Amino acid sequence: QVRLVESGGGLVQPGGSLRLSCAASGGIFSIYHLAWHRQAPGKQRELVASIYGGGTTTYADSVKGRFIISRDNAKNTVYLQMNSLKPEDTAVYYCARAVGPDDYDSWGQGTQVTVSS
């Protein structure tokens, strides 16, 4: 397992932007498959975006064209740039390490994102 710590959440108006960060410690960061999930009140946790060690990215249809996942291996950090935010993006966002298809062995504590006017 690795330790993951998210930051960067907050309150933003619709149409605004936020950048989330997830700092990892332990192991060889550059080979990790990392993902951002989110969970809104009363809803199941959903996968938002992921990035493989080689840089390949995947996105949920609901965020394609608005969110960008990236990584800085020198800083052991993965980012989620969120643009054109909508109220339905309001959720707690979690960083996780994938060890297989839909299989995650490490999770951060989560960071709240609220999109509201």
C-alpha positions in Angstrom: 0.0 0.0 0.0 0.9 3.6 -0.4 -0.1 6.7 1.5 -2.2 9.2 -0.5 -3.1 12.7 0.6 -5.5 14.9 -1.4 -5.7 18.6 -1.4 -7.2 21.5 -3.4 -10.9 21.1 -2.8 -13.2 24.0 -2.0 -16.2 26.0 -3.0 -16.4 27.3 -6.6 -19.1 28.9 -8.7 -20.6 27.1 -11.7 -18.3 27.5 -14.7 -15.3 27.8 -12.5 -12.2 25.7 -12.1 -10.3 23.8 -9.4 -7.2 21.7 -9.4 -6.9 18.8 -7.0 -3.6 17.3 -6.0 -2.8 13.9 -4.6 0.6 13.3 -3.1 1.8 9.7 -2.8 4.5 8.3 -0.5 5.9 4.8 -0.6 7.0 2.5 -3.4 7.7 3.5 -7.0 5.3 6.2 -8.0 6.2 6.3 -11.7 4.7 2.9 -12.3 1.4 3.4 -10.4 -1.9 3.3 -12.1 -3.8 6.1 -10.2 -7.4 7.2 -10.3 -9.7 9.9 -9.1 -13.1 8.9 -7.8 -15.9 10.9 -6.4 -18.9 10.3 -4.2 -21.9 12.7 -4.0 -24.3 12.5 -1.1 -26.7 9.6 -1.5 -24.9 8.3 -4.5 -22.4 5.5 -5.2 -18.7 6.3 -5.6 -17.8 6.7 -9.3 -14.6 6.6 -11.2 -13.8 10.0 -12.7 -10.5 9.6 -14.4 -7.4 7.5 -14.3 -3.8 7.6 -15.5 -1.4 4.7 -16.1 2.3 4.8 -15.4 3.0 5.3 -19.1 0.6 8.3 -19.2 -2.4 6.8 -20.8 -5.6 8.4 -19.4 -9.2 7.4 -19.2 -12.3 9.6 -18.3 -15.9 9.1 -17.3 -18.2 10.4 -20.0 -19.6 13.0 -17.6 -16.3 14.8 -17.3 -14.7 14.3 -20.8 -13.6 17.6 -22.3 -13.8 19.3 -18.9 -11.4 17.5 -16.6 -7.8 16.6 -17.2 -5.8 14.1 -15.1 -2.0 14.4 -15.1 1.0 13.3 -13.1 4.4 14.7 -12.0 6.6 11.7 -11.2 9.3 13.9 -9.9 6.9 15.2 -7.2 5.1 11.9 -6.7 1.8 13.7 -7.4 -1.2 13.2 -9.5 -3.5 16.1 -10.4 -7.1 16.6 -11.5 -7.7 19.9 -13.3 -11.4 20.5 -13.3 -12.9 23.1 -15.6 -16.4 24.3 -16.5 -17.6 22.9 -13.2 -21.2 22.1 -12.7 -23.3 21.8 -9.6 -23.5 18.0 -10.3 -19.8 17.8 -9.9 -20.2 18.5 -6.2 -18.8 15.5 -4.3 -16.0 14.3 -2.1 -13.1 13.4 -4.5 -10.8 10.6 -3.6 -7.4 9.5 -5.0 -6.7 5.8 -5.3 -4.1 3.4 -6.5 -5.3 0.6 -8.9 -3.8 -2.8 -8.7 -6.2 -4.4 -11.1 -9.4 -3.8 -13.0 -11.7 -2.0 -10.6 -9.4 -3.1 -7.8 -7.8 -0.4 -5.5 -5.5 -1.1 -2.6 -4.9 2.5 -1.3 -7.2 5.5 -0.9 -6.8 9.0 0.3 -9.0 10.7 2.9 -10.9 12.7 0.3 -11.3 16.4 -0.4 -14.7 18.2 -0.7 -15.6 20.0 -3.9 -18.7 22.1 -3.8 -20.0 23.8 -7.0 -22.6 26.4 -6.1 -23.5 30.0 -6.7 
